[in-house]
């Protein structure tokens, strides 16, 4: 009798398993399908990003070559094509090149717009801070010291790769605002600093100190203009890592 009950129970268990399987199968199949679609979608998106980055790389290189051969202004439209593309790193680089070109053409307001746009598009802080620094320098002749200070102070922190240039810009902004004592103190620090300070920065700091000491106010405009000798927008060989350049505009 026990064997009969065991056999019946086994059959009922089997029926329950088959019933459960029949009910679960559509959900399992859907989950598997979703996983396959997800993997395929990721592969497709990654492939698309790589394709966009490669296209942007070629376009940016061609624009650089055109600028070298025919002059920067002639390459503006080519940089714009890259800026309108999908790779964030090259978009930011191209926008900075466009800003540099407009600076040379004395179209400062337009240049600032490109630099600010580049800062927003940049895939990392390194490139974004360079764009912000360029924008602040472009504003030196027209913005108030308070505005310049607000832009430069975050870039002058000890962890910022552009802290030396930001500190130099702040010193020139103080000088332009009439704070000669404050500016001279900053220039003294720059002239004697070993904190990644280039020889050009030291020379400019020493020249500014001499100007202040001699009371030569007429050289102020030239000194402020000299401060705009920023690191150039990097060519393709000095561009950010490939991972950053491959990022699409809406990537986080």
C-alpha positions as CSV (number, residue, x, y, z in Angstrom):
1,X,0.0,0.0,0.0
2,X,2.9,2.3,0.8
3,X,4.3,1.7,-2.6
4,X,1.0,2.7,-4.3
5,X,0.9,6.0,-2.3
6,X,4.5,6.7,-3.2
7,X,3.8,6.1,-6.9
8,X,0.7,8.3,-6.8
9,X,2.6,11.1,-5.0
10,X,5.5,10.8,-7.5
11,X,3.0,11.2,-10.4
12,X,1.4,14.2,-8.8
13,X,4.8,15.7,-8.2
14,X,5.6,15.2,-11.8
15,X,2.4,16.8,-12.9
16,X,3.1,19.8,-10.7
17,X,6.6,20.2,-12.1
18,X,5.3,20.0,-15.7
19,X,2.6,22.5,-14.9
20,X,5.1,24.8,-13.3
21,X,7.4,24.4,-16.2
22,X,4.7,25.2,-18.7
23,X,3.7,28.3,-16.8
24,X,7.3,29.4,-16.3
25,X,8.6,28.7,-19.7
26,X,7.3,31.9,-21.4
27,X,8.9,34.0,-18.6
28,X,12.2,32.1,-18.8
29,X,12.2,32.5,-22.6
30,X,11.5,36.2,-22.3
31,X,14.3,36.6,-19.8
32,X,16.7,34.8,-22.1
33,X,15.6,36.8,-25.1
34,X,16.0,40.0,-23.1
35,X,19.5,39.0,-22.1
36,X,20.4,38.2,-25.8
37,X,18.9,41.5,-26.9
38,X,20.8,43.3,-24.2
39,X,24.1,41.8,-25.1
40,X,23.4,42.5,-28.8
41,X,22.3,46.0,-28.1
42,X,25.5,46.7,-26.0
43,X,27.7,45.3,-28.7
44,X,25.9,47.3,-31.3
45,X,26.2,50.5,-29.2
46,X,29.8,49.9,-28.5
47,X,30.5,49.2,-32.2
48,X,28.6,52.5,-33.0
49,X,30.7,54.5,-30.5
50,X,33.9,53.1,-31.9
51,X,32.8,53.9,-35.5
52,X,31.9,57.4,-34.4
53,X,35.3,57.9,-32.6
54,X,37.2,56.6,-35.6
55,X,35.3,58.9,-38.0
56,X,35.9,61.9,-35.6
57,X,39.6,61.0,-35.3
58,X,40.1,61.0,-39.0
59,X,38.1,64.3,-39.4
60,X,40.1,66.0,-36.6
61,X,43.4,64.9,-38.0
62,X,42.4,66.2,-41.5
63,X,41.4,69.5,-40.0
64,X,44.7,69.9,-38.2
65,X,46.6,69.2,-41.4
66,X,44.4,71.7,-43.3
67,X,45.1,74.3,-40.6
68,X,48.8,73.7,-40.8
69,X,48.8,73.8,-44.6
70,X,46.3,76.6,-45.3
71,X,46.0,78.5,-42.0
72,X,43.6,77.9,-39.1
73,X,40.8,80.0,-40.4
74,X,40.6,77.8,-43.5
75,X,40.1,74.7,-41.3
76,X,37.3,76.2,-39.2
77,X,34.5,74.5,-41.1
78,X,36.3,71.1,-40.9
79,X,36.6,71.5,-37.1
80,X,32.9,72.3,-37.0
81,X,32.0,69.1,-38.8
82,X,33.9,67.2,-36.0
83,X,32.3,69.3,-33.3
84,X,28.9,68.4,-34.7
85,X,29.7,64.6,-34.5
86,X,29.1,62.1,-31.8
87,X,32.5,61.5,-30.0
88,X,32.7,63.7,-26.9
89,X,36.5,64.0,-26.7
90,X,36.9,65.1,-30.3
91,X,33.9,67.3,-30.1
92,X,35.5,69.2,-27.2
93,X,38.9,69.4,-28.9
94,X,37.3,70.7,-32.1
95,X,35.3,73.3,-30.2
96,X,38.5,74.5,-28.5
97,X,40.2,74.8,-31.9
98,X,37.3,76.8,-33.2
99,X,37.6,79.1,-30.2
100,X,41.3,79.5,-30.8
101,X,40.6,80.5,-34.4
102,X,38.0,83.1,-33.3
103,X,40.4,84.5,-30.8
104,X,43.0,85.1,-33.6
105,X,40.2,86.8,-35.6
106,X,39.4,89.1,-32.6
107,X,35.9,87.5,-32.3
108,X,36.2,87.1,-28.5
109,X,32.5,86.7,-27.7
110,X,32.1,83.9,-30.2
111,X,35.3,82.3,-29.0
112,X,34.1,82.2,-25.4
113,X,30.9,80.5,-26.5
114,X,32.9,77.7,-28.1
115,X,35.2,77.3,-25.1
116,X,32.2,77.1,-22.7
117,X,30.5,74.6,-25.0
118,X,33.7,72.6,-25.1
119,X,33.8,72.5,-21.3
120,X,30.3,71.1,-21.2
121,X,31.1,68.5,-23.9
122,X,34.4,67.4,-22.4
123,X,34.4,63.7,-21.3
124,X,36.7,64.4,-18.3
125,X,37.9,67.1,-16.0
126,X,41.3,67.4,-17.6
127,X,39.9,68.5,-21.0
128,X,37.0,70.4,-19.4
129,X,39.3,72.5,-17.2
130,X,41.4,73.4,-20.2
131,X,38.4,74.7,-22.0
132,X,37.3,76.7,-18.9
133,X,40.8,78.1,-18.5
134,X,40.7,79.3,-22.1
135,X,37.3,80.9,-21.6
136,X,38.6,82.8,-18.5
137,X,41.6,84.1,-20.4
138,X,39.5,85.2,-23.3
139,X,37.4,87.2,-20.8
140,X,40.4,89.0,-19.2
141,X,39.9,92.2,-21.1
142,X,36.2,92.6,-20.6
143,X,34.9,90.8,-17.5
144,X,35.1,92.1,-14.0
145,X,37.6,90.7,-11.5
146,X,34.8,89.0,-9.6
147,X,33.7,87.2,-12.7
148,X,37.3,86.2,-13.6
149,X,37.9,85.1,-10.0
150,X,34.8,82.9,-10.0
151,X,35.9,81.1,-13.1
152,X,39.5,80.7,-12.1
153,X,39.4,79.8,-8.4
154,X,38.2,76.2,-9.0
155,X,41.0,75.8,-11.5
156,X,43.7,77.0,-9.1
157,X,43.2,74.2,-6.5
158,X,46.2,72.1,-5.6
159,X,44.9,69.0,-7.5
160,X,44.2,71.0,-10.7
161,X,46.6,70.2,-13.6
162,X,46.2,73.8,-14.7
163,X,46.7,75.4,-11.3
164,X,49.8,77.3,-12.3
165,X,48.1,79.0,-15.3
166,X,45.0,79.7,-13.3
167,X,47.1,81.3,-10.6
168,X,48.9,83.4,-13.2
169,X,45.6,84.5,-14.7
170,X,44.3,85.5,-11.3
171,X,47.5,87.6,-10.7
172,X,47.0,89.4,-14.0
173,X,43.3,89.9,-13.2
174,X,44.3,91.5,-9.9
175,X,46.8,93.7,-11.8
176,X,44.2,94.7,-14.3
177,X,41.7,95.5,-11.5
178,X,44.2,97.8,-9.8
179,X,45.3,95.5,-7.0
180,X,49.0,95.9,-7.6
181,X,50.1,94.7,-4.2
182,X,48.0,91.6,-4.4
183,X,49.2,90.9,-7.9
184,X,52.8,91.4,-7.1
185,X,52.5,88.9,-4.2
186,X,51.1,86.3,-6.6
187,X,53.9,87.0,-9.1
188,X,56.5,86.5,-6.5
189,X,55.1,83.1,-5.7
190,X,55.0,82.2,-9.4
191,X,58.5,83.4,-10.0
192,X,60.0,81.3,-7.3
193,X,57.7,78.3,-7.4
194,X,58.8,74.8,-8.5
195,X,55.3,73.6,-8.7
196,X,55.3,72.6,-12.4
197,X,55.9,76.2,-13.3
198,X,57.4,76.6,-16.7
199,X,60.2,78.9,-17.5
200,X,57.9,81.1,-19.6
201,X,55.5,81.6,-16.6
202,X,58.5,82.5,-14.4
203,X,59.7,85.0,-17.0
204,X,56.2,86.6,-17.3
205,X,55.9,86.8,-13.5
206,X,59.3,88.5,-13.3
207,X,58.4,90.9,-16.1
208,X,55.2,91.8,-14.4
209,X,57.0,92.4,-11.1
210,X,59.4,94.8,-12.8
211,X,56.5,96.6,-14.4
212,X,54.8,97.0,-11.0
213,X,58.0,98.2,-9.4
214,X,58.7,100.7,-12.1
215,X,55.1,102.0,-12.0
216,X,54.8,101.5,-15.7
217,X,51.0,101.4,-16.0
218,X,51.1,101.8,-19.8
219,X,52.4,98.3,-20.1
220,X,49.5,96.8,-18.3
221,X,47.5,95.9,-21.4
222,X,50.6,94.2,-23.0
223,X,51.2,92.3,-19.8
224,X,47.6,91.1,-19.6
225,X,47.7,90.0,-23.2
226,X,51.0,88.1,-22.6
227,X,49.1,86.1,-19.9
228,X,47.0,84.6,-22.7
229,X,49.9,82.3,-23.7
230,X,48.0,79.2,-22.6
231,X,48.9,75.6,-23.4
232,X,47.5,75.1,-27.0
233,X,44.6,72.9,-27.6
234,X,46.3,69.5,-27.9
235,X,46.7,68.0,-31.4
236,X,45.6,64.5,-31.9
237,X,48.8,63.0,-30.6
238,X,48.2,64.7,-27.2
239,X,44.5,64.0,-27.1
240,X,42.9,62.3,-24.0
241,X,42.8,58.5,-23.7
242,X,40.9,56.6,-26.3
243,X,38.2,55.6,-23.8
244,X,37.4,59.2,-23.2
245,X,37.4,60.1,-26.9
246,X,35.1,57.2,-27.7
247,X,32.4,58.5,-25.3
248,X,29.2,59.7,-27.0
249,X,27.7,63.1,-26.2
250,X,25.0,61.7,-23.9
251,X,27.4,59.3,-22.0
252,X,28.0,60.0,-18.4
